[in-house]
Amino acid sequence: MTDAIEPWVREILRCPVGRHELVDATNEAGEPVLECAEDCGGAGQRRQFPITDGIPVLLESDATTVTR
């Protein structure tokens, strides 16, 4: 689903909290999300941002924090 995001847009998308690069991932339900490429929120923690109808929702309030 993230294939619908233009490559030039992908290059500028960043985590609104830590300003990290975002990479493709899936959440526990198997849905596509964008995830911080680096720890964000604490050691071993990454934020995941949902993709709704092909549009990344980069709001801190909608992010989920996962442990890696």
ABEGO torsion letter per residue (X at the ends): XAAABBAAAAAABBBAAAGBBBBBBBBAAGBBBBBBABBBGEBGBBBBBBBBGGBBBBBAAABBBBBX
